[in-house]
């Protein structure tokens, strides 16, 4: 009796298995049910997102620590910079028929996080894109402003009249090594693949609203104290008794040197009265050159950057005037003088 029952159960099991296999095969061969409008929309947006961000890229670079120097270099964690590129393009626009709106945004992310540096970066970009907007320094208003402008292009099927057709933003962070950091680097390079401490650095934001490699971007600079974690003003860098007028006279000389060394180039740029314009440029007040709002320090000296048309009464590219440190002795604080090991050895 038991043998018969077991045989019956085995037969039922085989029958059920065959039936399940048949049903599965049938389902596999059937057409899929039509997708809902919600699913179709989600897939379309996902495909568009992939197409829009097809040129997104990330590049990681190890840079110097920003924490105060200690006797134990191994205890200092370096910052990793992740450079992120994101592109927004006007939706459903045929570039063969119309000029399509385009916004490319290149920003930096920091690991471990650097809220102070992140905030300065977004505020600098926001001032470039929306100079009329009031930005609070204690919140993420600047970042929200930039991303809102970006989203206007990314999600619009029409040209956003308040934004340029083409917008390109690129952000860089340059760190200035100190003598101590370079010495530390020499000692530890073989043991650790890291750089030393950086006292200062600067953010450079390049902005362009015209396509083409020949179009020079507008440049914005922010000088940074990496140890104190703050943005530097010219007053912070100069010694207490030094006035900006003294600095202006030095850059007036730098301007004359620049004009002398670029006279042929300036003449060929289309101006017939370069020498006459140079004697009384509109940027000169009271015999001294007005200092630019865009400046930075590197291992060469103090730079003043003038945008196209700011320095001369004619259309030129941006001009980077530099005064070397030997002429800045007694004017700027010693801690902000950037030197290389080669310069130290010459002394």
C-alpha positions in Angstrom: 0.0 0.0 0.0 2.8 2.4 0.9 4.7 1.6 -2.2 1.6 2.3 -4.3 1.0 5.6 -2.5 4.7 6.7 -3.0 4.5 5.8 -6.6 1.4 7.9 -7.0 3.0 10.9 -5.2 6.0 10.6 -7.4 3.9 10.7 -10.5 2.0 13.7 -9.3 5.3 15.5 -8.6 6.5 14.9 -12.1 3.2 16.1 -13.6 3.3 19.3 -11.5 6.9 20.0 -12.4 6.2 19.5 -16.1 3.2 21.8 -15.9 5.2 24.5 -14.2 7.9 24.2 -16.8 5.3 24.6 -19.5 3.8 27.7 -17.9 7.2 29.3 -17.5 8.1 28.7 -21.1 4.9 30.1 -22.2 5.3 33.2 -20.2 8.8 33.7 -21.5 7.6 33.6 -25.0 4.7 36.0 -24.5 5.0 39.7 -25.3 5.5 42.1 -22.4 2.6 44.1 -21.2 2.6 47.7 -22.4 4.4 50.0 -20.0 2.5 52.7 -18.2 2.9 56.4 -19.1 4.7 56.8 -15.8 7.3 54.1 -16.7 7.7 55.5 -20.2 8.3 59.0 -18.9 10.8 57.7 -16.3 12.7 55.8 -19.0 12.7 58.8 -21.3 14.1 61.1 -18.6 16.7 58.5 -17.6 17.9 58.2 -21.2 17.9 62.0 -21.5 19.9 62.3 -18.3 22.5 59.8 -19.6 22.8 61.7 -22.9 23.0 65.1 -21.2 25.8 64.0 -18.9 27.6 61.9 -21.4 30.7 64.1 -20.9 30.7 63.9 -17.1 34.1 63.0 -15.8 35.9 62.9 -12.4 39.6 63.3 -11.7 41.1 62.7 -8.3 44.3 64.5 -7.2 46.1 64.3 -3.9 47.1 67.8 -2.6 48.7 69.2 0.5 47.1 68.9 4.0 45.3 72.0 5.3 45.5 71.0 9.0 48.2 72.9 11.0 51.7 71.4 10.8 52.6 68.9 13.4 55.8 67.0 14.3 54.1 63.8 13.1 53.6 64.1 9.4 52.0 60.7 9.3 49.1 62.0 11.4 48.1 64.6 8.8 45.4 63.5 6.3 45.8 64.9 2.8 42.8 66.3 1.0 41.6 64.5 -2.1 40.2 66.8 -4.8 37.6 65.3 -7.1 37.1 67.5 -10.2 33.5 67.0 -11.5 32.2 68.1 -14.8 28.5 68.3 -15.5 26.8 69.4 -18.8 23.3 70.7 -19.3 21.9 71.1 -22.8 18.6 72.4 -24.0 16.1 69.6 -24.4 14.7 68.5 -27.7 16.8 71.0 -29.6 18.3 70.1 -33.0 21.7 71.7 -33.2 21.6 71.5 -37.0 18.6 73.7 -37.1 19.0 76.0 -34.1 21.7 77.2 -31.7 21.0 75.1 -28.6 21.6 76.4 -25.1 24.6 74.8 -23.3 26.0 75.1 -19.8 29.1 73.3 -18.7 30.0 73.4 -15.0 33.3 72.1 -13.6 33.6 72.2 -9.8 35.7 70.7 -7.1 34.7 68.3 -4.3 36.9 67.7 -1.3 37.5 64.5 0.7 37.5 64.9 3.7 35.0 67.6 3.4 36.2 71.2 3.7 33.0 73.3 4.3 35.0 76.6 4.5 36.6 76.0 1.1 33.5 74.5 -0.5 31.5 77.7 0.5 34.1 80.0 -0.9 34.2 78.1 -4.2 30.4 78.2 -4.7 30.2 81.9 -3.7 32.9 82.8 -6.2 31.1 80.9 -9.0 27.8 82.5 -8.0 29.2 86.0 -8.1 30.4 85.2 -11.7 27.1 83.9 -12.8 24.7 86.2 -10.8 26.7 89.3 -9.7 23.5 91.0 -8.7 22.4 88.3 -6.3 22.9 88.9 -2.6 24.6 85.8 -1.2 24.8 84.9 2.5 28.1 83.5 3.7 26.7 81.2 6.4 24.4 79.0 4.3 24.3 77.3 0.9 22.5 80.1 -0.9 25.4 80.4 -3.4 25.3 76.8 -4.3 21.6 76.8 -4.7 21.8 79.8 -6.9 24.3 78.2 -9.2 22.4 74.9 -9.4 19.1 76.7 -10.1 20.7 78.4 -13.1 22.0 75.1 -14.2 18.7 73.4 -13.9 17.0 76.1 -15.9 19.0 74.9 -18.9 18.9 71.2 -18.2 15.1 71.0 -17.9 14.0 73.6 -20.4 12.8 73.0 -23.9 13.0 76.7 -24.7 15.9 79.1 -24.6 16.2 80.7 -21.2 16.5 84.4 -22.2 18.1 85.4 -18.9 21.0 83.1 -19.5 23.6 83.1 -22.3 23.4 80.5 -25.0 26.8 79.2 -24.1 28.3 79.1 -20.6 31.5 77.4 -19.5 32.7 77.4 -15.9 36.0 75.8 -14.8 37.4 75.8 -11.3 41.0 75.1 -10.2 42.7 75.1 -6.8 46.4 75.9 -6.8 48.4 75.4 -3.6 51.6 77.3 -2.8 54.2 75.2 -0.9 56.4 76.8 1.8 60.1 76.2 2.5 59.1 74.0 5.5 56.7 72.0 3.3 59.3 71.4 0.6 61.8 70.3 3.1 59.3 67.9 4.7 58.5 66.7 1.2 62.1 65.9 0.6 62.3 63.9 3.8 59.1 61.9 3.3 58.8 61.5 -0.5 60.6 58.2 -0.5 58.5 56.9 2.5 55.2 58.5 1.6 53.8 59.6 -1.7 52.4 62.9 -0.3 53.2 66.5 -0.5 54.0 68.8 2.4 52.0 71.5 4.1 50.6 74.4 2.2 50.3 77.8 3.9 48.5 79.5 1.0 46.7 78.8 -2.2 44.2 80.3 -4.5 41.0 79.4 -6.4 40.8 80.3 -10.0 37.4 80.4 -11.7 37.4 80.7 -15.5 34.2 81.8 -17.1 33.4 82.0 -20.8 30.2 82.8 -22.7 31.7 82.2 -26.2 32.7 79.0 -27.9 36.1 78.5 -29.3 39.6 78.0 -28.0 40.6 81.5 -29.1 38.1 83.1 -26.7 39.9 83.9 -23.5 37.8 83.3 -20.4 37.1 85.9 -17.7 39.3 85.1 -14.7 38.3 85.3 -11.0 40.8 84.7 -8.2 40.4 84.1 -4.5 43.5 84.0 -2.3 43.4 81.5 0.6 45.1 81.0 3.9 45.1 77.2 4.0 46.2 76.9 7.6 43.8 79.4 9.0 41.1 78.3 6.6 39.9 81.7 5.4 39.8 83.9 2.4 42.5 86.6 2.3 42.0 90.2 1.5 44.8 92.5 0.3 44.7 94.1 3.8 45.4 90.7 5.3 48.5 90.3 3.2 50.0 93.8 3.5 52.0 94.9 6.6 49.9 97.2 8.9 51.8 100.4 8.0 51.6 99.8 4.2 48.9 101.5 2.0 47.5 100.3 -1.2 48.8 103.5 -2.9 52.4 102.2 -2.4 51.4 99.0 -4.0 49.7 100.8 -6.9 52.9 102.6 -7.8 54.8 99.3 -8.1 52.1 97.9 -10.5 52.2 101.2 -12.5 55.9 100.3 -13.2 54.9 96.7 -13.9 52.3 98.0 -16.4 54.9 100.1 -18.2 57.2 97.1 -18.4 54.4 95.0 -19.8 53.6 97.6 -22.5 57.2 97.9 -23.5 57.7 94.2 -23.9 54.4 93.8 -25.8 54.4 96.9 -27.9 54.6 95.1 -31.2 51.8 92.7 -30.2 49.6 95.6 -29.0 50.2 97.5 -32.2 49.3 94.6 -34.4 46.1 94.1 -32.3 44.4 97.0 -34.1 45.2 100.1 -31.9 47.0 102.9 -33.8 47.6 105.0 -30.7 48.9 102.6 -28.1 51.6 104.9 -26.8 49.3 107.8 -26.5 46.7 105.7 -24.7 49.4 104.2 -22.4 50.3 107.6 -21.0 46.8 108.4 -19.6 44.9 105.1 -19.4 41.4 105.4 -18.0 42.4 103.0 -15.2 44.9 105.5 -13.8 43.8 107.7 -11.0 46.0 110.3 -9.3 49.1 108.9 -11.1 48.7 105.4 -9.7 47.3 102.3 -11.3 44.0 101.1 -9.7 44.6 97.7 -8.1 42.5 94.9 -9.6 40.0 92.9 -7.6 41.5 89.8 -9.1 44.9 89.0 -7.6 46.9 86.1 -6.2 50.4 85.1 -4.9 52.6 82.3 -6.2 56.3 81.5 -6.2 57.0 84.3 -8.6 55.4 87.2 -6.7 52.1 89.2 -6.4 49.9 89.1 -9.5 47.2 91.6 -10.5 44.9 90.3 -13.3 43.0 92.8 -15.5 40.2 91.6 -17.7 40.0 92.3 -21.4 39.6 96.1 -21.8 40.2 97.0 -18.2 43.8 98.0 -18.4 43.9 99.8 -21.7 41.6 101.9 -23.7 41.3 99.2 -26.3 40.2 95.7 -26.7 42.9 93.3 -25.5 43.0 90.0 -23.8 43.3 89.8 -20.0 46.6 91.1 -18.6 48.5 89.5 -15.7 50.9 92.0 -14.1 53.4 90.6 -11.6 55.7 92.3 -9.1 58.4 90.0 -7.8 59.0 89.5 -4.1 62.3 91.3 -4.0 60.3 94.5 -4.7 57.7 93.7 -2.1 60.1 93.5 0.8 58.7 95.6 3.6 55.3 95.7 2.0 53.8 92.2 2.6 53.9 89.9 5.6 56.8 87.4 5.5 54.5 84.5 6.1 52.8 85.1 2.7 56.1 85.2 0.7 56.2 82.0 -1.4 59.7 80.6 -2.0 61.1 77.5 -3.6 64.0 75.5 -2.3 66.1 76.8 -5.2 65.5 80.4 -4.1 66.4 79.4 -0.5 69.6 77.8 -1.6 70.6 80.9 -3.6 70.3 82.9 -0.5 
